[in-house]
């Protein structure tokens, strides 16, 4: 029969294993820990060790990053992911609604950029392409490019 200490050791993993299991780099894991998104303990050799649920926590962090939230927002809303009754969930819902509005706006802008590209491709010029004060942004590779 394993001792409690042995069971605890089996549920803990070092940063390398957590990186492999979660797909996050050790550098990202250390950063998530530094901003309070993850917690660790130290083993007898001084290495960081993480609970098994850190893999799921990183999956939630990655999901929130993918939908466009920044780290400060993730710190605020992460407790609500999977726990809609948490005290801070009203704030999280507001932040999610703001992000949805931002995405909707980006979709309209990208649709306009797409339309302009088709016009340029077919007609060689985009008559009245940019209305005064309107900004068209399009994604080019990993960069966001603004056309004013």
Backbone as ProteinMPNN parsed JSONL, in Angstrom:
{"seq_chain_A": "XXXXXXXXXXXXXXXXXXXXXXXXXXXXXXXXXXXXXXXXXXXXXXXXXXXXXXXXXXXXXXXXXXXXXXXXXXXXXXXXXXXXXXXXXXXXXXXXXXXXXXXXXXXXXXXXXXXXXXXXXXXXXXXXXXXXXXXXXXXXXXXXXXXX", "coords_chain_A": {"N_chain_A": [[0.845, -1.179, 0.0], [0.681, 2.159, -0.977], [2.288, 4.975, 0.502], [1.04, 8.116, 1.824], [2.736, 10.186, 1.135], [4.021, 9.107, -1.083], [1.87, 8.87, -2.897], [1.222, 11.573, -3.218], [3.55, 12.45, -4.46], [3.336, 11.1, -6.877], [1.238, 12.452, -8.116], [2.257, 14.869, -8.67], [4.143, 16.932, -10.902], [7.106, 17.846, -12.651], [8.251, 20.869, -14.261], [9.061, 20.333, -16.91], [7.669, 17.98, -17.609], [5.064, 18.926, -17.303], [5.083, 20.813, -19.33], [5.33, 19.149, -21.597], [2.93, 17.67, -21.384], [0.982, 19.652, -21.519], [1.552, 21.252, -23.685], [2.481, 23.799, -23.469], [5.209, 26.065, -23.313], [8.102, 25.794, -21.151], [8.919, 28.349, -20.406], [6.543, 29.873, -20.775], [4.971, 28.623, -18.85], [6.338, 29.303, -16.491], [5.889, 32.054, -16.622], [3.052, 32.18, -16.461], [2.803, 31.26, -13.88], [4.116, 33.338, -12.526], [2.317, 35.454, -12.759], [0.223, 34.572, -11.323], [-1.543, 32.682, -12.355], [-0.999, 30.013, -12.253], [0.045, 27.675, -9.749], [2.802, 26.439, -7.864], [4.837, 24.077, -6.115], [7.857, 23.33, -4.33], [10.158, 20.722, -4.874], [12.254, 18.349, -3.106], [14.724, 18.861, -4.242], [14.54, 21.441, -4.969], [13.269, 21.975, -7.346], [10.538, 23.195, -9.35], [7.313, 21.911, -8.832], [4.203, 20.764, -10.011], [0.684, 20.38, -9.538], [-1.448, 17.797, -10.889], [-3.745, 18.921, -12.018], [-2.874, 21.215, -13.203], [-2.459, 20.924, -15.907], [-5.009, 21.022, -17.037], [-5.65, 23.61, -16.23], [-3.841, 25.128, -17.742], [-4.836, 24.527, -20.269], [-7.243, 25.938, -20.179], [-6.244, 28.549, -19.947], [-4.912, 28.777, -22.418], [-7.105, 28.587, -24.153], [-8.499, 30.946, -23.493], [-6.576, 32.811, -24.291], [-6.61, 32.281, -27.03], [-9.103, 33.278, -27.78], [-8.627, 35.901, -27.691], [-8.235, 37.325, -25.329], [-6.258, 39.217, -23.026], [-3.471, 38.72, -20.77], [-3.935, 40.062, -18.315], [-6.741, 40.238, -18.328], [-7.299, 37.515, -18.333], [-6.357, 36.706, -15.841], [-8.315, 37.899, -14.289], [-10.717, 36.669, -15.177], [-10.389, 33.895, -15.23], [-11.06, 32.37, -12.853], [-13.792, 32.081, -13.225], [-14.197, 30.42, -15.371], [-15.636, 27.494, -15.955], [-16.859, 27.692, -13.52], [-19.505, 29.185, -13.119], [-20.835, 30.42, -11.024], [-19.097, 31.822, -9.505], [-17.868, 34.607, -7.621], [-16.68, 36.712, -9.121], [-17.811, 36.466, -11.628], [-19.691, 38.114, -12.932], [-18.155, 40.256, -13.778], [-16.51, 38.843, -15.522], [-18.373, 38.009, -17.462], [-19.048, 40.526, -18.512], [-16.559, 41.22, -19.608], [-16.278, 39.177, -21.505], [-18.46, 39.811, -23.157], [-17.587, 42.323, -24.1], [-15.387, 41.484, -25.575], [-16.638, 39.916, -27.516], [-18.067, 41.912, -28.867], [-15.897, 43.372, -29.857], [-14.766, 41.446, -31.587], [-16.888, 41.133, -33.391], [-16.831, 43.694, -34.559], [-14.277, 43.593, -35.724], [-14.748, 41.569, -37.596], [-16.516, 42.863, -39.352], [-14.807, 44.854, -40.319], [-12.812, 43.293, -41.515], [-14.371, 42.032, -43.473], [-14.941, 44.232, -45.066], [-12.327, 44.859, -45.908], [-11.788, 42.563, -47.386], [-13.681, 42.774, -49.41], [-12.731, 45.101, -50.666], [-10.286, 44.142, -51.603], [-11.146, 42.236, -53.509], [-12.333, 44.022, -55.279], [-10.115, 45.562, -56.059], [-8.609, 43.553, -57.292], [-10.238, 42.77, -59.422], [-10.968, 45.154, -60.777], [-8.778, 46.748, -60.725], [-8.564, 49.063, -59.331], [-9.796, 50.689, -56.452], [-12.492, 52.422, -56.208], [-13.35, 55.103, -54.204], [-12.428, 53.751, -51.989], [-11.465, 54.086, -49.364], [-13.166, 55.585, -46.976], [-13.37, 58.811, -45.604], [-11.904, 59.013, -42.454], [-12.384, 56.361, -41.924], [-10.98, 53.259, -41.014], [-9.334, 50.553, -42.321], [-8.456, 47.363, -41.449], [-6.381, 44.635, -41.936], [-5.361, 41.224, -41.766], [-2.112, 40.141, -42.085], [-0.07, 37.616, -42.488], [1.449, 37.173, -39.44], [1.017, 39.679, -38.606], [-0.838, 42.63, -37.872], [-2.139, 44.899, -40.06], [-2.723, 48.253, -40.678], [-4.789, 50.287, -42.682], [-5.13, 53.517, -43.554]], "CA_chain_A": [[0.0, 0.0, 0.0], [1.535, 3.34, -1.046], [2.122, 5.96, 1.563], [0.463, 9.381, 1.371], [3.808, 10.932, 0.494], [4.243, 8.505, -2.405], [0.737, 9.245, -3.745], [1.385, 12.994, -3.517], [4.652, 12.546, -5.412], [2.869, 10.611, -8.167], [0.327, 13.414, -8.724], [3.009, 16.074, -8.948], [5.034, 16.828, -12.062], [8.031, 18.958, -12.859], [7.878, 21.788, -15.334], [9.268, 19.688, -18.206], [6.549, 17.079, -17.857], [3.884, 19.773, -17.499], [5.232, 21.38, -20.661], [5.006, 18.091, -22.558], [1.525, 17.289, -21.281], [0.087, 20.778, -21.796], [1.912, 21.929, -24.92], [2.988, 25.141, -23.155], [6.651, 26.058, -23.093], [8.48, 26.056, -19.758], [8.932, 29.806, -20.207], [5.154, 30.289, -20.592], [4.519, 28.096, -17.558], [6.909, 30.175, -15.455], [5.187, 33.339, -16.706], [1.711, 31.982, -15.895], [2.985, 31.176, -12.429], [4.51, 34.651, -11.994], [1.157, 36.349, -12.712], [-0.779, 33.981, -10.439], [-2.455, 31.777, -13.048], [-0.617, 28.663, -11.829], [0.822, 27.607, -8.513], [3.688, 25.285, -7.779], [5.577, 23.872, -4.863], [9.244, 22.94, -4.638], [10.486, 19.389, -4.372], [13.438, 18.315, -2.265], [15.869, 19.408, -4.973], [14.269, 22.835, -5.292], [12.591, 22.103, -8.63], [9.104, 23.446, -9.315], [6.427, 20.785, -9.098], [2.842, 21.211, -10.222], [-0.385, 19.39, -9.399], [-1.929, 17.276, -12.174], [-4.771, 19.796, -12.586], [-2.23, 22.328, -13.915], [-2.632, 20.681, -17.342], [-6.332, 21.575, -17.352], [-5.568, 25.058, -16.035], [-3.151, 25.673, -18.91], [-5.771, 24.423, -21.395], [-8.169, 27.071, -20.045], [-5.475, 29.761, -20.258], [-4.697, 28.793, -23.861], [-8.393, 28.883, -24.772], [-8.766, 32.368, -23.302], [-5.65, 33.533, -25.174], [-7.059, 32.09, -28.408], [-10.262, 34.132, -28.064], [-8.167, 37.277, -27.748], [-8.075, 38.002, -24.041], [-4.868, 39.382, -22.615], [-3.157, 38.061, -19.497], [-4.629, 40.751, -17.217], [-8.131, 39.786, -18.367], [-7.351, 36.097, -17.972], [-6.225, 36.648, -14.382], [-9.6, 38.281, -13.712], [-11.851, 35.822, -15.55], [-10.113, 32.455, -15.141], [-11.833, 31.67, -11.822], [-15.169, 31.875, -13.689], [-14.252, 29.39, -16.4], [-16.013, 26.249, -15.302], [-17.55, 27.978, -12.263], [-20.279, 30.384, -13.406], [-21.371, 31.029, -9.812], [-18.028, 32.505, -8.787], [-18.166, 35.999, -7.312], [-16.214, 37.626, -10.163], [-18.326, 36.08, -12.937], [-20.35, 39.238, -13.601], [-17.06, 40.951, -14.45], [-16.086, 37.988, -16.622], [-19.388, 38.106, -18.509], [-18.866, 41.834, -19.153], [-15.345, 41.164, -20.433], [-16.585, 38.32, -22.647], [-19.324, 40.6, -24.039], [-16.727, 43.317, -24.752], [-14.563, 40.788, -26.576], [-17.543, 39.545, -28.608], [-18.301, 43.152, -29.614], [-14.655, 43.667, -30.584], [-14.655, 40.468, -32.676], [-17.898, 41.515, -34.387], [-16.301, 44.874, -35.256], [-13.178, 43.127, -36.57], [-15.311, 40.831, -38.719], [-17.026, 43.849, -40.312], [-13.654, 45.499, -40.942], [-12.189, 42.312, -42.403], [-15.259, 41.855, -44.624], [-14.709, 45.411, -45.915], [-11.008, 44.683, -46.52], [-11.939, 41.49, -48.382], [-14.418, 43.362, -50.526], [-11.815, 46.004, -51.36], [-9.309, 43.326, -52.324], [-11.805, 41.725, -54.708], [-12.504, 45.154, -56.185], [-8.787, 45.86, -56.616], [-8.208, 42.447, -58.165], [-11.04, 42.712, -60.64], [-11.06, 46.428, -61.474], [-7.484, 47.405, -60.698], [-8.614, 50.221, -58.435], [-10.959, 50.678, -55.568], [-13.067, 53.764, -56.163], [-13.869, 55.467, -52.881], [-12.099, 52.603, -51.144], [-11.334, 54.457, -47.965], [-14.0, 56.723, -46.625], [-12.699, 59.669, -44.638], [-12.038, 58.603, -41.058], [-12.543, 54.912, -41.796], [-9.728, 52.52, -40.991], [-9.486, 49.154, -42.697], [-7.34, 46.559, -40.973], [-6.382, 43.264, -42.456], [-4.315, 40.401, -41.176], [-1.098, 39.738, -43.043], [0.839, 36.757, -41.734], [1.21, 37.331, -38.011], [0.969, 41.109, -38.315], [-2.042, 43.359, -38.206], [-1.739, 46.043, -40.85], [-3.795, 49.23, -40.775], [-4.843, 51.137, -43.867], [-5.882, 54.715, -43.155]], "C_chain_A": [[0.888, 1.239, 0.0], [1.254, 4.302, 0.096], [1.537, 7.229, 0.973], [1.518, 10.2, 0.641], [4.077, 10.422, -0.919], [3.132, 8.9, -3.364], [0.856, 10.709, -4.157], [2.467, 13.189, -4.571], [4.202, 12.119, -6.803], [1.952, 11.615, -8.859], [1.024, 14.711, -9.077], [3.892, 15.856, -10.177], [5.922, 18.054, -12.132], [7.627, 19.734, -14.098], [8.048, 21.164, -16.72], [8.119, 18.77, -18.576], [5.272, 17.875, -18.098], [3.919, 20.399, -18.887], [4.847, 20.359, -21.732], [3.52, 17.778, -22.563], [0.571, 18.403, -21.694], [0.347, 21.447, -23.141], [2.391, 23.357, -24.705], [4.491, 25.051, -22.91], [6.955, 26.27, -21.611], [8.495, 27.559, -19.447], [7.516, 30.34, -19.97], [4.638, 29.836, -19.23], [5.06, 28.959, -16.424], [6.22, 31.533, -15.446], [3.789, 33.218, -16.095], [1.784, 31.911, -14.375], [3.287, 32.556, -11.85], [3.339, 35.627, -11.898], [0.005, 35.754, -11.899], [-1.773, 33.059, -11.109], [-2.196, 30.311, -12.709], [0.099, 28.753, -10.497], [1.683, 26.354, -8.553], [4.232, 25.196, -6.363], [7.008, 23.551, -5.282], [9.474, 21.544, -4.085], [11.771, 19.474, -3.552], [14.683, 18.883, -2.921], [15.677, 20.87, -5.35], [13.592, 23.053, -6.629], [11.11, 22.417, -8.419], [8.371, 22.138, -9.574], [4.999, 21.306, -9.103], [1.877, 20.06, -10.008], [-0.84, 18.964, -10.792], [-2.962, 18.191, -12.814], [-4.185, 21.019, -13.288], [-2.366, 22.159, -15.427], [-3.965, 21.279, -17.793], [-6.336, 23.096, -17.224], [-4.897, 25.724, -17.239], [-4.054, 25.594, -20.138], [-6.765, 25.582, -21.355], [-7.468, 28.381, -20.412], [-5.296, 29.874, -21.771], [-5.989, 29.113, -24.614], [-8.704, 30.376, -24.677], [-7.823, 33.243, -24.131], [-6.117, 33.447, -26.629], [-8.251, 32.976, -28.754], [-9.915, 35.601, -27.942], [-8.059, 38.016, -26.435], [-6.595, 38.148, -23.726], [-4.691, 38.791, -21.212], [-3.882, 38.732, -18.326], [-6.1, 40.336, -17.163], [-8.246, 38.339, -17.91], [-7.219, 35.926, -16.465], [-7.579, 36.939, -13.73], [-10.704, 37.271, -13.988], [-11.621, 34.329, -15.36], [-10.889, 31.752, -14.024], [-13.273, 31.365, -12.251], [-15.295, 30.782, -14.736], [-14.49, 28.057, -15.7], [-16.715, 26.448, -13.973], [-18.371, 29.262, -12.426], [-20.878, 31.058, -12.174], [-20.32, 31.772, -9.003], [-18.362, 33.993, -8.66], [-17.806, 36.948, -8.45], [-16.821, 37.348, -11.535], [-19.089, 37.186, -13.647], [-19.314, 40.044, -14.371], [-16.595, 40.14, -15.658], [-17.087, 38.067, -17.77], [-19.281, 39.432, -19.252], [-17.654, 41.807, -20.086], [-15.569, 40.294, -21.654], [-17.455, 39.074, -23.649], [-18.523, 41.666, -24.784], [-15.898, 42.671, -25.855], [-15.42, 40.361, -27.762], [-17.827, 40.756, -29.48], [-17.077, 43.505, -30.449], [-14.478, 42.727, -31.772], [-15.661, 40.782, -33.776], [-17.41, 42.704, -35.216], [-15.163, 44.454, -36.198], [-13.694, 42.36, -37.779], [-15.863, 41.785, -39.773], [-15.871, 44.506, -41.065], [-12.966, 44.543, -41.914], [-13.053, 42.044, -43.633], [-15.079, 43.021, -45.597], [-13.356, 45.289, -46.623], [-11.068, 43.628, -47.614], [-12.633, 42.025, -49.629], [-13.521, 44.284, -51.34], [-10.773, 45.23, -52.154], [-9.905, 42.729, -53.596], [-11.969, 42.832, -55.749], [-11.172, 45.512, -56.841], [-8.345, 44.802, -57.613], [-8.971, 42.483, -59.481], [-11.03, 44.008, -61.437], [-9.739, 47.187, -61.506], [-7.439, 48.624, -59.808], [-9.872, 50.11, -57.6], [-11.465, 52.107, -55.448], [-13.691, 53.988, -54.8], [-13.602, 54.357, -51.877], [-12.051, 52.962, -49.675], [-12.135, 55.73, -47.733], [-13.271, 57.512, -45.55], [-12.984, 59.205, -43.215], [-12.18, 57.104, -40.855], [-11.178, 54.25, -41.833], [-10.018, 51.072, -41.328], [-8.256, 48.424, -42.207], [-7.489, 45.158, -41.518], [-5.229, 42.517, -41.818], [-3.39, 39.929, -42.28], [-0.057, 38.928, -42.299], [0.481, 36.852, -40.262], [1.041, 38.775, -37.619], [-0.403, 41.665, -38.635], [-1.604, 44.648, -38.877], [-2.923, 46.986, -40.934], [-3.668, 50.044, -42.039], [-5.698, 52.322, -43.489], [-6.167, 55.59, -44.353]], "O_chain_A": [[1.753, 1.377, 0.865], [0.128, 4.417, 0.581], [1.537, 7.404, -0.246], [1.218, 10.84, -0.367], [4.33, 11.205, -1.835], [3.402, 9.23, -4.519], [0.619, 11.049, -5.316], [2.311, 14.007, -5.477], [4.631, 12.701, -7.8], [1.894, 11.629, -10.089], [0.429, 15.572, -9.725], [4.328, 14.738, -10.453], [5.537, 19.15, -11.724], [6.774, 19.305, -14.874], [7.252, 21.442, -17.617], [7.648, 18.776, -19.713], [4.488, 17.545, -18.987], [2.884, 20.501, -19.546], [4.116, 20.683, -22.668], [2.916, 17.636, -23.626], [-0.532, 18.129, -22.168], [-0.527, 22.126, -23.68], [2.68, 24.058, -25.675], [4.978, 24.064, -22.36], [6.149, 26.864, -20.894], [8.123, 27.976, -18.349], [7.302, 31.16, -19.077], [3.946, 30.586, -18.541], [4.324, 29.307, -15.501], [5.991, 32.105, -14.38], [3.388, 34.066, -15.297], [0.921, 32.444, -13.676], [2.766, 32.906, -10.791], [3.352, 36.528, -11.058], [-1.063, 36.357, -11.798], [-2.766, 32.681, -10.487], [-3.081, 29.469, -12.862], [0.685, 29.782, -10.16], [1.34, 25.354, -9.184], [4.098, 26.11, -5.55], [7.315, 23.511, -6.473], [9.046, 21.221, -2.977], [12.304, 20.562, -3.337], [15.597, 19.338, -2.234], [16.549, 21.473, -5.977], [13.358, 24.196, -7.019], [10.502, 21.972, -7.445], [8.767, 21.354, -10.436], [4.633, 22.172, -8.308], [2.21, 18.903, -10.263], [-0.637, 19.692, -11.763], [-3.053, 18.239, -14.041], [-4.926, 21.785, -13.906], [-2.387, 23.151, -16.156], [-4.032, 21.961, -18.816], [-6.961, 23.787, -18.028], [-5.348, 26.774, -17.698], [-4.04, 26.504, -20.967], [-7.094, 26.147, -22.399], [-8.039, 29.221, -21.107], [-5.504, 30.944, -22.343], [-5.961, 29.835, -25.61], [-9.119, 30.995, -25.657], [-8.226, 34.299, -24.618], [-6.03, 34.426, -27.371], [-8.397, 33.385, -29.906], [-10.787, 36.461, -28.07], [-7.815, 39.222, -26.427], [-5.781, 37.309, -24.111], [-5.664, 38.412, -20.561], [-4.389, 38.044, -17.44], [-6.644, 40.11, -16.082], [-9.176, 37.978, -17.188], [-7.901, 35.087, -15.875], [-7.947, 36.305, -12.74], [-11.547, 37.034, -13.123], [-12.587, 33.565, -15.331], [-11.341, 30.625, -14.229], [-13.903, 30.471, -11.686], [-16.39, 30.27, -14.965], [-13.644, 27.569, -14.951], [-17.133, 25.471, -13.351], [-17.975, 30.314, -11.925], [-21.385, 32.174, -12.281], [-20.619, 32.296, -7.93], [-19.06, 34.555, -9.503], [-18.547, 37.893, -8.719], [-16.385, 37.941, -12.521], [-19.128, 37.192, -14.877], [-19.571, 40.469, -15.497], [-16.316, 40.711, -16.712], [-16.69, 38.179, -18.929], [-19.406, 39.471, -20.476], [-17.712, 42.306, -21.21], [-15.099, 40.633, -22.741], [-17.222, 38.992, -24.855], [-18.753, 41.891, -25.973], [-15.73, 43.24, -26.933], [-14.968, 40.438, -28.905], [-17.829, 40.645, -30.706], [-17.203, 43.893, -31.61], [-14.083, 43.166, -32.852], [-15.331, 40.708, -34.959], [-17.561, 42.715, -36.438], [-15.1, 44.912, -37.339], [-13.14, 42.484, -38.872], [-15.696, 41.543, -40.968], [-15.933, 44.693, -42.28], [-12.581, 44.942, -43.013], [-12.521, 41.848, -44.726], [-15.066, 42.821, -46.811], [-13.254, 45.586, -47.813], [-10.452, 43.796, -48.666], [-12.215, 41.756, -50.755], [-13.548, 44.25, -52.57], [-10.418, 45.628, -53.263], [-9.254, 42.713, -54.641], [-11.769, 42.611, -56.943], [-11.116, 45.74, -58.05], [-7.775, 45.12, -58.656], [-8.392, 42.246, -60.541], [-11.078, 43.966, -62.666], [-9.604, 48.166, -62.24], [-6.362, 49.164, -59.559], [-10.868, 49.511, -58.005], [-10.928, 52.904, -54.679], [-14.462, 53.163, -54.309], [-14.438, 54.06, -51.023], [-12.548, 52.214, -48.833], [-11.804, 56.801, -48.241], [-12.624, 56.929, -44.679], [-14.136, 59.027, -42.819], [-12.103, 56.626, -39.723], [-10.314, 54.652, -42.612], [-10.856, 50.436, -40.689], [-7.132, 48.821, -42.515], [-8.578, 44.586, -41.55], [-4.244, 43.115, -41.386], [-3.836, 39.381, -43.288], [0.753, 39.485, -41.559], [-0.67, 36.633, -39.884], [0.932, 39.085, -36.433], [-1.057, 41.211, -39.574], [-0.796, 45.4, -38.331], [-4.033, 46.546, -41.236], [-2.57, 50.446, -42.424], [-6.867, 52.159, -43.14], [-6.79, 56.643, -44.214]]}, "name": "protein", "num_of_chains": 1, "seq": "XXXXXXXXXXXXXXXXXXXXXXXXXXXXXXXXXXXXXXXXXXXXXXXXXXXXXXXXXXXXXXXXXXXXXXXXXXXXXXXXXXXXXXXXXXXXXXXXXXXXXXXXXXXXXXXXXXXXXXXXXXXXXXXXXXXXXXXXXXXXXXXXXXXX"}
